[in-house]
Amino acid sequence: QVLQFLPVVWGPGRNQIKALPLLPGDDSGAATAINDRGDVVGISGTCDQAVGRHTAKHMVLWTNGHAIDIGSLGGDAWNTPMAINAFGDVVGFAQPAPPSQAFSHAFFRGRAGGPPQDLGVLTPEDPDSYSQALGINDRGQVVGVSCGGTEGCHGFLWQEGVMHDLNDPDLIGSGQSDVITDAQDINDLGQITGQACPPDGSVCY
């Protein structure tokens, strides 16, 4: 990254654009998601890489125009909210505290506030190296991706405190040979969008 950049909100009127404040001491940031109440989440940090690392030193919730630091998992980089539901529940990914070597772990931060909750990774007995939460619905169901183990990337569904592999036959049904490699979003009906690939990875869709 060469130039600083700022988080902004457009609309609802034409030609309406408003820059959102950064956290004290930061000079760059980005807004990554918004809900129907106008609450915005994003990153605040220093001029570094356009995506992640120290540009995402802090995770921010903007509500009523005020920037609120919503904490971290202990690391000082890659702290990135990706979605916020209508009630203010936030999910995304963040760097765990040292000495963890993980690039990022999925997190959930509830509407009541408090520190983000580390959702971990799939297959803890053969640990993945990172996970990311990418979507949440108003029922609090979270979807995302977990990667790095011997089985590659798998989409997950997190609900009631448990992370489930979306390739589990109990969830996907029998006779499904393609591998769900990531889950990008989930609506209030529980319908999930994402990507699936044949076992040989030849053509993904």
N, C-alpha and C positions, 0 to 999 in steps of 0.2 A: 504494500500500500504506500502510495506517495503522498496523496492529499488526504486531509481529514474529511470525514463525512458525518452527517447528523441524522438522527431519527426524525421522521416527519409523519404527519397525518394529513391526508388529502380529504377534502370534502366536508360536508355533503354537497355544498354549493359548487358551482363552476369556479375555477381559478382560486379556490380556497386551499391554502397549504399552510401548515403550522409546524414549526420546528419544536421538538420536545426537549426539555432540559436534560442535560447529562448529570451524572453524579459528581459531587465536588472533586476536583483534581483530574477529571477525565477530559479528553479532548475529542473523542470520536465515539460513534455509536450507531445503532441501527434498530429500527422497529421490525419485529418478526411476525407478530400476530395481533389480532384485535377481536374482541367479542362484540355482541350486539348492544352492550351497555356503553361501549366506547372505551373500555379498559384496554390498554395496550401493553404488550410485553416486548422485551428486546434486550439489547446488550449495550454496555457502556464501558469504555476502556481507553486505551492509547492507540495511536496510529501504528499498526503492525501488519497483520494480514487481513485482507478484506473479509475472509471467512474464518472466524474463530481465533484461536490462540489469544494473545493479550488484547486484541481488539474486543474480545469478549471476557474481559477481566471481571466484570460484574454483571449480574442478572438484574434487570429492572422491570418494575411494574409502574406504568404511568396511569394514575387515576386522578380525575379532575385536574389534570395538568401538572400534577406533582410526581416527581421521580422517587420511587421507593426501592431501596436495595433489598432484594428478597433472599439474599444469602447465597450459599454455595454448598458443595460437598467437601470443601476443604482445600481444593486446588485453586490456583490463581490464573487459570486459563480455560478456554473452551466452555465457558459458562453461558449456555445458550437456551433460553426458552423457545419452544417451537409452537405451542398452542395454548389457548386459554378458553375455557368454556364460559357459558353464560353466568355461572355462579362465582367465577374467579379462581377456579382450580387451574393450576399451571403445570405443564409438563415440558420436558426438553431433555437436554443432556449437559453434563458438567464433569469436570475433571475431579476425580476423588483425591483425597488428601495424600500427600507423600507418606510412606514410600511406595504407594501404589504405582504400578507401571501402566495402568489403564489409560488409554486415550480419553475415554469418556464413559460415563455410566448414565443410563436413563434415570430421570428423577420425577417425583410428583410433589407438588406443594399445594396443600389444601387451602380452601377459601378462608379458613380461620387464621391463616398466617403461620408463623413458626418457620423453622428451617426446612429446606427441601429434604425429601426422603429418597435415599438411594434405592432404586428398584433392582439393582444387581444385573445379572446376566443369566441367559439360559445355560443349561447343562453345567451346573457348578462343579460336578465331579470331573468334567473335562472342560475347564473354564474357557468361555469366550473372552476375548481381550477387550471388547467394548460393546456398549449398547446405546441406543438412542430412542427416546420416546418422541413420537412425531405427531400424534393426534389424540384428542380426548373428546368424549361427548358429555352431555349434561347429566348422564347417569354415573359419571366418574370412571367409565371404562377407558383404558389407555391402550394404544397400539404403537408399535415401533419395530425396531430391528435389533438383533443381537448377532454379533459376528466374531470371527477369529478362532473358533475351535476347529476341530477336525471335520465337522460337518458343514463348514462355511456359514453363510448368513441365513438366518431364519427370521421370519416375521413373528411377532409375539402379541398376545393379548394379556393385559394385566387387569385383574379385577379382584375385588375383595382381598387384596393383599397378596395375591399369588400371580406370578408370571407364567403364562401358558404358551407353549410352542404351538403356533397355528397349524403346524403340520401333524399335530396329534390326531390320530384317527377319531378320537372322541369328539373333536371339533370339526374336522374337515370331512368326515365320513369315509367309508371304504371305497376302494377302487380309484382313488386319486393318486396318480403317479407323479405329477408335477410338484415341485418344491416351492412353497411360498417363501420368497427370499426377503421380503420386507412388507410392512403394513404402513401405509402413509396416513390414513385417516379413518375415522369411524363416526357414523351418525347416531342419532338417538334411537334408531331401530336396531342398532347393532350391526348394520351393514358396513363392511370393511373394504377399502380400496388399497391396492398395492401392486406388487409384481410377483409373478410366478415363472419358474423356469423348469424345463425338463431336467431329469437327473443328470444328463450329460452337459447341461448348460448351453446347449447349442442355440436355442431361440427362446428368449424371454419375452414376456408380454404382460 
